[in-house]
Amino acid sequence: MSVIKKNLERINDRIYRAARKVGRDPDEVRLVAVSKRIGFELVNEAFSHGQRLFGENYLQEAVDKISLLDPGIKWHFIGHLQSNKVALAAGAFDMIETVDRLKVARALDRHMQEKRSTLSVLVQVNIGREPQKSGVLPEDARELLQNLAELKNIQVRGLMVMPPYLPDPEAVRPYFKQTRELALSLQDMGFFADEKPALSMGMSGDYEVAIEEGATLVRVGTAVFGRRD
Ligand SMILES: *Cc1c(COP(=O)(O)O)cnc(C)c1O
C-alpha cells in the first residue's frame, strides 16, 4: 500500500480521536497537507487518496505546482507574503494564512477590490514572541484587526500561529491555549467574519495537542510526505 495513503489514514484517524477525546466534532478540524518542496507527483498521489487541501510556503514554487494539479484542490498560503506579490498569491490561493501587517493586507484588499471579489485570510500571531519569526505580537493583534475590519475585500477568518519548536508537544500546549484565548477575546470584539474563529495551529509533532486546544486547521507536512530534503 502507498506510504502516503497509509500516512493520511493514520493522521485522519488521530485527528478524529484527538477531537473526540475533548468532546469536539471531528468535522471541525481540517488537515492542511503541507507540500512545500514536495514534487507535484506526490501531491497528486495525496489528492488521489482523497486529500483536498494543501499548504505551500514559497509562492513561485506553489504557482508552478498548482497549475499542474487538479483545479478542485484548495490551497492555503502559509509562507511569508510580500506586498508586491499579492496579485500572484490571490490568484492562486483560497486562503492566505499569514497576514501579519497592514501593508500586505491593504495591498490584498486593493487587488481583490479590482477583481470585485473577496479573499479569506488569517492573521499570523507570533505567539512565542520569537524575534526571528513572522507574525504580529499578541498585544498588537487587536490594533491590527481593528484596521483590517475596514478592508471590505478581505475576510478575516481567524488566527494562525507557529509556536516555538519544542520536542515535547506537551510543552507547546500553553501556546495553543493562549492562541485560543486570544482568538476568543478578539471574537468578542467582533473582528472575525464567522461565528467561530478558525485556528490554524499544530504541525507533524504536535497536531493532536493543538486539536485538544481548539485547532480547526492543522498544517502537517512531514507526517504526510516524509522528511523533506
Ligand atoms: C513546514 C511548515 C509546516 C509543516 O511542518 P511539518 O513539521 O513538516 O509538519 C507547517 N506550517 C508551516 C508554516 C510550515 O512552514
The ligand as an SDF file (V2000), in Angstrom:
LIG
                    3D

 15 15  0  0  0  0  0  0  0  0999 V2000
    6.6920   23.4040    7.0220 C   0  0  0  0  0  0  0  0  0  0  0  0
    5.5650   24.0000    7.7430 C   0  0  0  0  0  0  0  0  0  0  0  0
    4.5920   23.2000    8.3690 C   0  0  0  0  0  0  0  0  0  0  0  0
    4.6450   21.6880    8.4110 C   0  0  0  0  0  0  0  0  0  0  0  0
    5.6900   21.2420    9.2170 O   0  0  0  0  0  0  0  0  0  0  0  0
    5.9210   19.6730    9.4850 P   0  0  0  0  0  0  0  0  0  0  0  0
    6.7010   19.6490   10.7470 O   0  0  0  0  0  0  0  0  0  0  0  0
    6.6510   19.1230    8.3190 O   0  0  0  0  0  0  0  0  0  0  0  0
    4.5720   19.0490    9.6580 O   0  0  0  0  0  0  0  0  0  0  0  0
    3.5290   23.8470    8.9740 C   0  0  0  0  0  0  0  0  0  0  0  0
    3.4160   25.1760    8.9860 N   0  0  0  0  0  0  0  0  0  0  0  0
    4.3250   25.9720    8.3990 C   0  0  0  0  0  0  0  0  0  0  0  0
    4.1390   27.4510    8.4320 C   0  0  0  0  0  0  0  0  0  0  0  0
    5.4290   25.4050    7.7800 C   0  0  0  0  0  0  0  0  0  0  0  0
    6.3500   26.2250    7.2200 O   0  0  0  0  0  0  0  0  0  0  0  0
  1  2  1  0
  2  3  1  0
  2 14  2  0
  3  4  1  0
  3 10  2  0
  4  5  1  0
  5  6  1  0
  6  7  2  0
  6  8  1  0
  6  9  1  0
 10 11  1  0
 11 12  2  0
 12 13  1  0
 12 14  1  0
 14 15  1  0
M  END
$$$$
